[in-house]
């Protein structure tokens, strides 16, 4: 190979290295810019879920980062009250109140909560997983729901936020607060 060919080949090799290094730096820049500030929560964690007071510290572990939260309530049928917290337009947490006939077991109620597929019945008679719970509101009587039992049902969308101990605390506290609410006059 002549001396000019070697020199020309070395120039091409150097140019390829510069292009590769530039592409690698550009890719790194994209990765860094995409992973920055999206991990912050810019909204205030609610102090109540559809009229039921709850400690924001118990709700917080189950809410994702985002800019805006909206809590809404629906009553699709008289025996059900759905409370949904949406973060940036996507559901993040649901806290439902469900009236069932008094012969319904918590296992039957839990079967309707997809976040409880792997959960087992706990010693207190309720079901808990990292992203869901079903609990009986003990001693709740309501003249509009004669011969019925009230259950709370919690669901968290993001499985990465799952924590069974934190869910049990939230479900227990929320269920007790429901027992002191207008649902149980």
N, C-alpha and C positions, 0 to 999 in steps of 0.2 A: 504494500500500500504506500502510495506516495505521501510525502510530508504534507502537502496541501489537503489531501483527503483526510488524513488523521486530524488535522487542525479543524477542518470543516465538521467532521464527526464529533469532535470534542465540543464544538460550538452548539451543535444540535443537542447533545447530551446535557449540556449546561442549561439550555433553554427549556428542555423537558423538566429538569429538576426545579427550575424557577416556577414553571406553570403548575407543577404538582404541589409545591410548597404554598403557592398562592391559593390554590383550590382548597388545600387542607386548612389554611387560616380562615378562609371564607366560611367553610363548613363549621369550624369551631366558633366563629362569630355568630352564626345562626343558632347554634345550640345554646350558647350563653344568653343571647338575647331572648330566646323563647322560654328559658327556664327561670327568669327573674321574678318579677313582681306578681305573677299569677298566684302565688302561694300565700297571699295575705287576705284577711277578712276585713272588708271595708264597712260592713254593716254591723249594727248592734244586735246581739243575740236577744231574741224575745224573752220577756219576763212572764209571758202567759201564752198558752196554746189554746186559742179559741175560748177565752174566758176562764180557763183553768190556770191559776198561778203556778209557776214552776221556776225553780232556781236556774238562772241562765248558765251557771257553772255545770249543771247536770245535762243541759241541752247542747252546750258548746262542742263537746267531743264528737258529736254526730253531724255537725254542719260543716260543709266544705268551705274553702276559700271562695271569695266572690265579692261583688260590689253591692248587690242589693238583695234584700230578703223580703218576701211577701208571704204573710200568713193568711189563709182563707179558710172559710168554713162552708160546708155544704151538708144538706140533710136529704140524701137521695130517697130515703124512705123514713117513716116515723121512728123506726127502731134503730136507726143508725145516724151518727153524727161524725162526719169526716173533717178532720183538721189537717191541713196540708201546708207545710213550709216549703216554698220554692226559693231557690237561690239562683239568681241570674236566669230566671225563666224555666228552670228544671226542678222537678220535685226532689227534695233532699230528705225530708222527714215527714212521716204521717203519724198522727196520734188520733185514733178513732175510738168512739164510744159505741158499743154494740149491745143492744138488748136481745137476749135469747130466752127461749122458754126455759122454765126452771129445771127441766130434766136434761138440759144440754150440758155436756162435760166440757171442761177447758180443752181437752184433746180435740173435740169437734171444732171448737172456735179456732184453735191453733192451726188446724188443717187448712184454714182459709188464708193463712198468713204465709206467703212464700219465703219470708225470711226465717221461718222456723222449721224448715225441712230437716235440719240436722239436730234440732233441739230435743231435749228430753224433759219429761215432767220433773219439776224440782220438788223438794220436800214440802214447800209451802203451797203446792197444788197449782202453780203457775208454770209457764214456759218462758225460757229466756235463751237468746242466742246473742252473738255480738252485734247483730243488726236487726233484732226484733224481739218482741215480747207479747204475751197475752196474759192478762191477770184479771182475776175476779175482784170486783169492787164489793168487799164483804159488808153485809148488813144494809145494802142500798135497797130502799123501797121507794117506789114512785107510783102514785095512783093511776097515771097514764100508761103504766107498764105492769099491770097486775099479773102475778104469776110468771114474772120474768126476772132474769138475773142480768146485771150489767157487767160487761167485760171491757177492759181497755185493750187496745191492740196497737202496738207501735211498730213502725217499719222505717228502716234507714236505707236509702238507695245505694250509697257508696260502701261496698264491702271492705274497702281499705280503712274505713273509719270504725270498723267493728271492734267492740270491746265488751265482753260478756259481763264483767264486773260493773262497768259504768252503765250498761244497759239495765242491769238489775236494779241499780240505785235509782236511775231515772224512772223506770217502770213502777217501782214501789212508791216513790214519792209522788209521781203523777197520779197513780191509782188512788192513793190516800187523799190527795187533793180533790179528785173527782168525787170521792165519798163525802166530802164536805161542801160540795157545790150544789147548785140548783137542780142538778140531775137526781139528787137524792134528798128531797125535801124532808 
